[in-house]
Amino acid sequence: MAITFIAIATTELTSGAASITFSSIPATYTDLYLVISGRTNRSGAIQDNIQLIYNGSTSSQADRRIFSDMSSIASFTDALLYPGLTTANSATGSVFGSTMVYITNYATSNSKVSVSQGTAENNASGGAMNLGVESWANSAAITSIQISSRHSATLQPSTTATLYGIKNTV
Amino acid sequence: MPATYDCIATTTLSSTSTSIVFSSIPQTYTDLVIIFTGTNTTNNNAMSLEMEFNSDSGGNYSYCGIIETGSTPTGNGAINYNGASVGATNRNSQGISVINIIGYSNTSTFKSLTAEYGTINGPEPQSGASVTMWRNQSAINTIEFNRPAGQTGTFDVGCTFTIYGIKKA
């Protein structure tokens, strides 16, 4: 059988950065799977939202999210893409958030729809989780993905992102 | 290193349908991952996506879920349900489900699965997640996707169902 799950690219920050960008994403897969271990320096907060931008465009984006911070739960809708979480400046040191995003049909002319899961554990009180579904209503294939902080904070060293390609070849 | 993530089967609907069946699922993997994307033909309501295993449509499924439809998320569930509730579709808005079936080929345990799903727009946009247990020790060799009893509409042209097998070694 054909190999169907392949790492396209991975980045681990050795110094702070505003964003991580995967560019020149090949159109040879069916779906994409993005895994992020992240932390930002967002001040006064335990967690931060990840923001994704495809092909440099923030138009025609939408998401729906279920968010819980251990004490409450709420739903959100956004006109941007906020899948998953990182930890932030007030979180326990060396603790990173985990996020997984499954992006379907990224190389077709259909809307690019994804589901995501994110956690920002704190090794103390104040952890959070985020479940989401996202859509980019654009007919272009996704050729680049930018990962950044919703609050324009800096991604911290050791933040890691890996992009996998998944092929539905039987 | 051996390949551990294989595409077992995939189908894209060329005509509308209320039921999609994958049979003769090989027993050579440990777990299954299923990806669904698509819309339905219903103008006024969302249509759920359900699964049945080995043609069992009896009340042998238990599930627990969380869902939001624009207000505070709520929990739901049932202990004697007639299938696994794993998604939602709308008309003109792509729905998505990512489903993980754990130990599907095991013949000594009940089968459990997780699902995360959503649809951004449409008459009843929503997002949610669920866990389901099928109270049966048989290996899963047939998976049927259908709409729940009492709902209307069909899976529209372009709906895609893909099953991947994962090996632990």
Interface residues (C-beta under 8 A of the other chain):
Chain A: M1 A2 I3 T4 F5 T30 D31 A62 D63 R64 R65 I66 I73 A74 S75 T77 Y102 T104 N105 N110 S111 V113 S114 V115 Q117 L131 G132 V133 E134 S135 I166 K167 N168 T169 V170
Chain B: A3 T4 Y5 D6 C7 I8 A9 T10 I35 T37 I66 E68 G70 S71 T72 P73 S93 Q94 G95 I96 S97 V98 E116 Y117 G118 T119 I120 N121 P125 Q126 S127 G128 A129 G158 T160 T162 Y164
